[in-house]
Amino acid sequence: MTPPRNRVRRPSWAGRNYTLLTAAAVVSGLGSSGALVAGAFAVLAVGGSATDVGLVAAARTVPLVVFVLIGGALADRLPRHRVMVAANALNCVSQGLFAVLVLTGTARVWQMALLAALGGTGQAFFSPAAEGMVLATVSGSDSGRAFAVFRTGVNGAGILGTGLGGALVAAAGPGWVLAVDAVAFAVAGALRAFLDVRDVPGRRGGTNLLADLREGWREVASRPWLWSIVVQFAVVNAVVAAAETVYGPLVARERLGGPQPWGLALAAFGVGTVLGGLLMTRWAPRRLLLVGVLGVLPLALPSAALAVPVPTPALLAVMFATGVSVEVFAVAWMSALHQEIPEEKFSRVSSYDWLGSLALVPVATAVAGPVQDAVGRPAALWGCSALVLALTLAVLCVPDVRRLTRRPKPATGPAGQHPVAGPAQDRDAPKDAGAVRPDGAGGAGARSEP
């Protein structure tokens, strides 16, 4: 008789919905990471300037900031998986049109900006709906480990997607990378459409969206640990974005020998996030926010390293360590939200988190150049580092941040059922997903992939 083959078995907590959500996030992460590279080169290929590249990037960010609160309110009214699928469909269409224009040589900068704005609109509705989804599929003490595994897969997809996207842009041009991204959105949406939501109760919003948003704001304002970290990351994300997108490339060009060292530094950061995710699969700190916020302190190091500037090997080590620590925060932050926020208000709270994380980023990147001209680049970078340190130390002074602890969770939901595709059925059952909202230091930590 033929002996039975050894089968690779999933962990007991990785059920069907968790597997579908993780696979969808990895697929869309691969496509989106490559598309970030392709989009810039597509603008340059039609004769666009660096300013045009920035305008197209801003065109994606502005609708994300404008619509994210509405997206959160709708996600608390409608089935979240349907909102996610609809957003994926919009992103698929916008990226598909973008690819067609580039491949046919008819693209214009204003058209690219318009399509980028459609993509940002899709993300504005997707992101609040996605928050809470992954951990909602896992019950009991494995929720932190499950989210860490999810983050590891998404971060790994981001690293791989960036590398493959750059290679494909060089070999075949940006249009094909954008086409691959459109297909990735279609596949991700299809996977999410197969989620089992039979046991998810129906949703009913308040009298109107404005009332829903006010209720979500009250939920945020009533928790000092929550609003203090959202305010912290509004500034932290902004200064980190300025350092990474404006100052970092300039320092690399003038002091480190060109763009390659900066590319290696960003790759080192990505590898660090993967290792940080693996660490959090083994470690479940009891004081969630204290450990998480301490993990934000190393975010001051990259700006300081660029201000010196340190040699490339030291910069790589700094970026790697920062990636590890940021991922510790990301998992701790989402675990705290999942534990403390009522399910029926989760998306609205998430939308305020997203708004705080993104609102100042365009401002910071726009004023980075004038600030450098006024005080000099080293002083500007030291200022970025000082702001990160000052705000993080201030948040550590908030008693609730130091005291909030991980509570043990029951193995099953309130009626003996495991949660399915939405956040948990009550405030003590699981919720989740991140992502990534700026590369690595996302919205108050973890940012969801579209």
matplotlib code that plots the C-alpha trace (Angstrom):
import matplotlib.pyplot as plt

x = [0.0, 1.2, 1.9, -0.2, 1.5, 2.3, 0.0, 0.9, -1.6, -2.8, -2.8, -6.0, -6.8, -6.3, -9.8, -11.3, -12.1, -8.7, -7.0, -9.1, -8.4, -4.7, -4.4, -6.3, -4.1, -0.9, -2.1, -3.2, 0.0, 2.1, 0.3, 0.1, 3.8, 4.9, 2.3, 3.9, 7.1, 5.3, 3.1, 6.1, 7.8, 4.6, 4.5, 8.1, 7.7, 5.2, 7.6, 6.3, 8.5, 9.2, 6.4, 4.0, 5.0, 4.2, 0.9, -0.2, 0.8, -1.1, -4.2, -4.4, -3.9, -6.4, -9.6, -8.4, -8.3, -11.6, -13.7, -12.2, -14.7, -17.6, -16.1, -15.9, -19.6, -20.7, -18.7, -20.5, -23.9, -23.3, -21.7, -18.0, -17.0, -19.3, -17.7, -14.3, -15.2, -16.8, -13.6, -11.5, -13.6, -13.2, -9.4, -9.4, -11.1, -9.0, -5.7, -6.9, -7.7, -4.4, -2.6, -4.5, -3.6, 0.1, 0.3, -1.3, 0.9, -2.1, -1.7, -1.6, -0.7, -4.2, -5.7, -3.2, -4.1, -7.8, -7.3, -5.0, -7.8, -10.3, -7.8, -7.6, -11.3, -11.5, -8.9, -10.9, -13.8, -11.8, -9.5, -12.0, -14.0, -10.9, -9.9, -11.2, -11.6, -8.7, -8.7, -12.4, -11.9, -9.8, -11.0, -9.1, -5.5, -4.3, -5.6, -2.3, -0.3, -2.8, -2.5, 1.3, 1.3, -1.0, 1.3, 4.3, 2.7, 1.6, 5.1, 6.8, 4.5, 5.4, 9.1, 8.7, 6.2, 8.5, 11.5, 9.5, 7.7, 11.0, 12.4, 9.2, 9.2, 12.8, 12.0, 8.6, 7.6, 5.2, 2.0, 2.3, 3.0, -0.2, -2.1, -0.8, -2.0, -5.5, -5.6, -4.4, -7.3, -9.7, -8.3, -8.3, -11.9, -13.0, -11.3, -13.1, -16.4, -16.1, -16.0, -18.5, -20.7, -23.8, -23.5, -22.8, -25.7, -27.3, -26.2, -28.3, -26.8, -28.1, -30.5, -27.9, -24.2, -23.4, -24.9, -22.9, -19.7, -20.4, -20.9, -17.6, -15.9, -17.3, -15.9, -12.4, -12.6, -13.7, -10.4, -7.3, -5.0, -6.7, -6.8, -3.4, -1.8, -3.8, -2.6, 1.0, 1.0, -0.6, 2.7, 5.0, 3.7, 4.1, 7.7, 8.7, 7.1, 9.0, 12.3, 11.8, 10.3, 12.2, 15.3, 16.4, 16.8, 18.7, 21.1, 21.7, 22.4, 24.8, 26.5, 26.0, 26.8, 23.4, 20.0, 21.1, 22.0, 18.7, 16.9, 18.9, 17.9, 14.2, 14.6, 16.3, 13.3, 11.0, 13.0, 12.8, 9.0, 8.9, 11.2, 9.1, 6.0, 7.7, 8.7, 5.1, 3.9, 5.9, 5.5, 2.2, 3.2, 0.7, 1.0, 0.0, 0.3, 3.3, 5.3, 3.9, 4.6, 8.1, 8.5, 7.8, 10.9, 13.4, 11.4, 13.6, 16.7, 16.5, 16.2, 19.1, 21.2, 20.4, 21.3, 24.8, 24.9, 26.1, 27.8, 25.5, 26.1, 25.1, 22.0, 20.9, 21.2, 19.2, 16.4, 16.3, 16.0, 13.3, 11.3, 11.3, 10.2, 7.5, 6.0, 5.9, 3.9, 1.6, 0.6, 0.2, -1.9, -4.3, -4.6, -5.6, -8.2, -9.6, -9.9, -11.3, -13.5, -17.2, -17.7, -20.5, -18.4, -15.1, -14.9, -15.8, -13.1, -10.7, -11.6, -10.6, -7.3, -6.8, -7.7, -5.2, -2.5, -2.8, -4.0, -0.6, 1.4, 0.8, 1.5, 4.8, 6.0, 5.0, 6.9, 9.9, 11.7, 11.0, 12.0, 15.3, 16.0, 15.2, 17.2, 19.3, 18.8, 20.6, 18.6, 15.3, 16.2, 17.2, 13.8, 12.0, 13.8, 13.1, 9.4, 9.1, 10.9, 9.0, 5.5, 6.3, 7.5, 4.4, 2.2, 4.0, 2.9, -0.8, -1.8, -4.1, -1.3, 0.9, -1.9, -3.9, -3.3, -4.2, -7.3, -7.8, -10.4, -12.8, -12.2, -15.6, -18.0, -20.9, -23.1, -20.4, -19.7, -16.5, -16.5, -16.6, -16.0, -16.7, -15.2, -16.3, -19.9, -19.2, -16.5, -14.6, -14.3, -11.7, -11.3, -8.5, -6.3, -4.0, -2.1, 0.1, -0.8, 2.8, 5.3, 6.0, 4.7, 1.2, -1.8, -1.2, 0.5, -0.9, -2.3, -4.5, -3.6, -6.2]
y = [0.0, 3.5, 5.3, 8.5, 11.7, 14.2, 17.2, 20.8, 21.6, 25.1, 26.2, 25.5, 29.2, 29.8, 29.1, 29.7, 33.4, 34.1, 32.3, 34.2, 37.6, 37.0, 35.6, 38.6, 41.1, 39.4, 39.4, 43.1, 44.0, 42.4, 44.4, 47.7, 47.8, 47.4, 50.0, 52.6, 52.2, 52.1, 55.1, 57.5, 56.2, 56.4, 60.1, 60.6, 58.6, 61.1, 64.0, 64.9, 66.6, 65.8, 68.3, 66.3, 63.1, 64.8, 66.1, 62.6, 61.2, 64.0, 63.3, 59.9, 61.2, 64.1, 62.0, 59.5, 62.2, 63.7, 60.5, 58.3, 59.4, 58.7, 55.4, 54.5, 55.5, 53.4, 50.4, 50.5, 50.5, 48.0, 44.5, 45.3, 42.6, 44.1, 47.5, 46.0, 44.1, 47.3, 49.3, 46.6, 46.7, 50.5, 50.2, 47.4, 49.7, 52.8, 50.9, 49.0, 52.3, 53.8, 50.7, 51.1, 54.8, 54.1, 51.0, 52.9, 55.9, 58.3, 59.0, 62.7, 63.9, 65.1, 61.8, 60.0, 62.4, 61.7, 57.9, 58.2, 60.2, 57.3, 54.9, 57.0, 57.2, 53.4, 53.1, 55.6, 53.3, 50.1, 50.9, 51.5, 48.5, 46.3, 47.4, 44.7, 42.0, 39.7, 39.4, 39.0, 35.6, 34.3, 33.7, 33.1, 33.8, 33.3, 36.6, 38.5, 35.7, 35.6, 39.3, 39.1, 36.3, 38.4, 41.4, 39.3, 38.1, 41.6, 43.1, 40.3, 40.9, 44.6, 43.8, 41.3, 43.4, 46.4, 44.4, 42.6, 45.9, 47.7, 44.8, 44.6, 48.4, 48.1, 45.1, 45.8, 49.3, 50.7, 50.0, 46.2, 46.6, 48.7, 46.0, 43.4, 45.6, 45.8, 42.0, 41.7, 43.9, 41.7, 38.6, 40.1, 41.2, 37.8, 36.1, 38.5, 37.8, 34.2, 35.1, 33.1, 35.8, 33.7, 34.3, 38.0, 40.0, 42.8, 46.4, 49.4, 52.9, 55.9, 58.5, 59.9, 59.7, 62.9, 61.4, 58.2, 60.3, 62.2, 59.0, 57.7, 60.8, 60.5, 57.0, 58.3, 61.3, 59.3, 57.2, 59.3, 56.4, 56.3, 60.0, 60.7, 58.1, 59.3, 62.8, 61.5, 59.7, 62.6, 64.4, 61.3, 60.0, 63.5, 64.0, 60.5, 60.9, 64.1, 62.5, 59.4, 60.9, 64.2, 64.3, 60.7, 60.6, 63.9, 62.8, 59.5, 61.4, 63.9, 62.1, 58.3, 57.7, 57.7, 56.2, 52.6, 53.0, 54.6, 51.7, 49.3, 51.2, 51.0, 47.3, 46.9, 48.6, 46.1, 43.1, 44.5, 44.7, 41.0, 40.0, 42.1, 40.3, 37.0, 38.2, 39.1, 35.6, 34.4, 37.3, 38.6, 41.5, 42.0, 45.8, 46.2, 50.0, 50.5, 48.1, 49.4, 53.0, 52.2, 50.6, 54.0, 55.6, 54.1, 56.0, 59.0, 57.2, 57.3, 61.1, 61.4, 59.0, 61.0, 64.3, 63.1, 61.3, 57.9, 55.5, 53.2, 50.0, 52.0, 53.4, 49.9, 48.7, 51.7, 51.1, 47.4, 48.0, 50.6, 48.2, 45.6, 48.1, 49.6, 46.2, 45.6, 48.8, 47.9, 44.5, 45.9, 48.9, 46.8, 44.3, 47.1, 48.5, 45.0, 44.5, 47.8, 49.2, 48.0, 46.1, 48.3, 51.4, 49.9, 51.2, 54.8, 54.8, 53.4, 56.1, 58.8, 56.9, 56.9, 60.6, 61.5, 59.4, 60.9, 64.5, 66.2, 64.0, 66.1, 69.3, 67.9, 66.8, 70.1, 72.2, 70.0, 71.8, 75.4, 74.3, 72.9, 76.2, 78.1, 76.2, 73.7, 70.0, 68.7, 71.0, 69.9, 66.3, 66.8, 68.6, 65.5, 63.3, 65.6, 65.7, 61.9, 61.7, 64.5, 63.3, 59.7, 60.6, 62.8, 59.8, 57.6, 60.1, 59.2, 56.8, 54.7, 54.0, 52.6, 50.7, 49.1, 45.4, 42.4, 40.7, 36.9, 36.1, 33.2, 30.5, 31.1, 34.0, 35.0, 32.2, 29.6, 30.5, 31.5, 34.9, 35.1, 37.9, 41.0, 42.2, 40.2, 40.0, 41.9, 44.2, 41.4, 39.2, 39.6, 42.4, 43.6, 44.3, 46.9, 48.3, 50.0, 53.2, 55.1, 52.6, 51.1, 53.8, 53.5, 55.0, 55.0, 51.9, 49.2, 50.0, 47.9, 46.9, 47.7]
z = [0.0, -0.7, 2.5, 3.0, 2.1, 4.7, 4.3, 5.3, 7.9, 8.7, 12.3, 14.1, 14.3, 10.5, 9.3, 5.9, 6.3, 7.8, 4.9, 2.3, 3.8, 4.1, 0.6, -0.8, 1.1, -0.1, -3.7, -3.7, -1.8, -4.5, -7.2, -5.3, -4.3, -7.9, -9.1, -6.8, -8.7, -12.1, -11.5, -11.0, -14.1, -16.1, -15.4, -16.3, -19.5, -20.9, -20.2, -16.7, -14.2, -10.6, -9.7, -11.9, -10.1, -6.8, -8.1, -9.2, -5.8, -4.1, -6.3, -4.7, -1.1, -1.1, -1.8, 0.8, 3.4, 2.2, 2.1, 4.8, 7.5, 5.1, 4.3, 8.0, 8.6, 5.6, 6.7, 10.1, 8.2, 5.4, 5.3, 5.5, 3.0, 0.4, 0.9, 0.5, -2.7, -4.2, -3.4, -5.0, -8.1, -8.3, -7.9, -10.6, -13.1, -12.3, -12.6, -15.7, -17.4, -16.3, -17.8, -21.1, -21.4, -20.7, -23.0, -25.9, -25.4, -25.0, -21.3, -20.1, -16.6, -15.8, -16.8, -14.5, -11.7, -12.2, -12.1, -9.1, -7.4, -8.2, -6.6, -3.5, -3.3, -3.4, -0.6, 1.5, 1.5, 1.7, 4.6, 7.4, 6.3, 6.4, 9.9, 12.2, 9.6, 10.1, 13.9, 13.7, 12.1, 15.0, 18.5, 21.8, 22.7, 19.1, 17.8, 18.3, 16.6, 13.7, 13.1, 13.3, 10.6, 8.5, 8.8, 8.0, 4.8, 3.7, 4.5, 2.6, -0.4, -0.3, -0.4, -3.2, -5.1, -5.1, -6.4, -9.1, -10.0, -10.5, -12.6, -14.8, -15.3, -16.6, -18.8, -20.2, -19.1, -16.4, -18.3, -17.8, -14.1, -13.8, -15.7, -13.3, -10.4, -11.9, -12.2, -8.6, -7.4, -9.3, -7.7, -4.3, -4.7, -5.9, -2.8, -0.5, -2.2, -1.0, 2.7, 4.8, 6.4, 7.1, 10.9, 10.7, 12.0, 9.9, 10.5, 11.2, 11.3, 13.1, 11.7, 9.3, 8.5, 10.4, 13.5, 13.0, 12.6, 15.8, 17.7, 16.3, 17.4, 20.9, 21.0, 20.2, 22.5, 25.4, 25.4, 26.2, 25.1, 21.6, 20.7, 22.2, 19.9, 16.9, 17.5, 18.0, 14.7, 12.8, 13.4, 13.4, 10.1, 8.6, 9.6, 8.7, 5.3, 4.8, 5.8, 3.6, 0.5, 0.3, 2.5, 2.2, -1.6, -1.5, 1.2, -0.7, -3.9, -2.4, 0.5, 0.1, -3.6, -5.3, -5.2, -4.6, -0.9, -0.2, -2.0, 0.1, 3.3, 2.4, 1.7, 5.1, 6.7, 4.9, 6.1, 9.6, 9.4, 8.4, 11.3, 13.6, 12.5, 13.1, 16.6, 17.4, 16.5, 19.5, 21.9, 23.4, 25.8, 28.6, 28.6, 25.0, 24.6, 26.8, 24.8, 21.5, 22.2, 23.3, 19.9, 18.3, 19.9, 17.3, 14.5, 15.6, 14.5, 10.6, 10.5, 12.9, 10.9, 7.7, 9.5, 10.4, 7.8, 8.9, 6.4, 4.4, 6.6, 9.7, 7.9, 6.9, 10.5, 11.7, 9.1, 9.9, 13.7, 13.0, 10.9, 13.7, 16.3, 14.1, 13.6, 17.3, 17.6, 14.7, 16.2, 19.7, 18.5, 16.4, 19.3, 21.6, 19.2, 18.7, 22.4, 23.4, 20.6, 20.3, 17.0, 15.8, 16.0, 14.9, 11.3, 12.4, 15.0, 12.4, 10.0, 12.5, 13.0, 9.2, 9.0, 11.7, 10.2, 6.7, 7.1, 7.7, 5.3, 2.1, 4.1, 5.5, 2.1, 0.5, 3.1, 3.5, 0.7, 2.0, 5.6, 4.3, 2.5, 5.6, 8.3, 6.3, 5.8, 8.9, 11.1, 9.4, 9.9, 13.6, 14.0, 12.6, 15.0, 18.0, 17.1, 17.1, 20.5, 22.1, 21.1, 21.9, 25.4, 25.9, 25.0, 27.5, 30.2, 29.5, 32.4, 30.2, 27.8, 30.5, 32.2, 29.4, 29.6, 27.4, 28.6, 28.3, 25.6, 25.5, 22.9, 21.3, 20.7, 22.9, 21.6, 21.4, 17.8, 16.3, 14.7, 11.0, 8.5, 10.5, 13.8, 16.8, 17.9, 21.2, 22.5, 24.2, 21.1, 18.4, 15.7, 13.0, 10.1, 9.4, 7.3, 6.5, 6.6, 5.5, 4.7, 7.9, 10.3, 9.3, 10.8, 14.2, 13.1, 11.0, 7.7, 5.6, 2.1, -0.5]

ax = plt.figure().add_subplot(projection="3d")
ax.plot(x, y, z, "-o")
ax.set_aspect("equal")
plt.show()
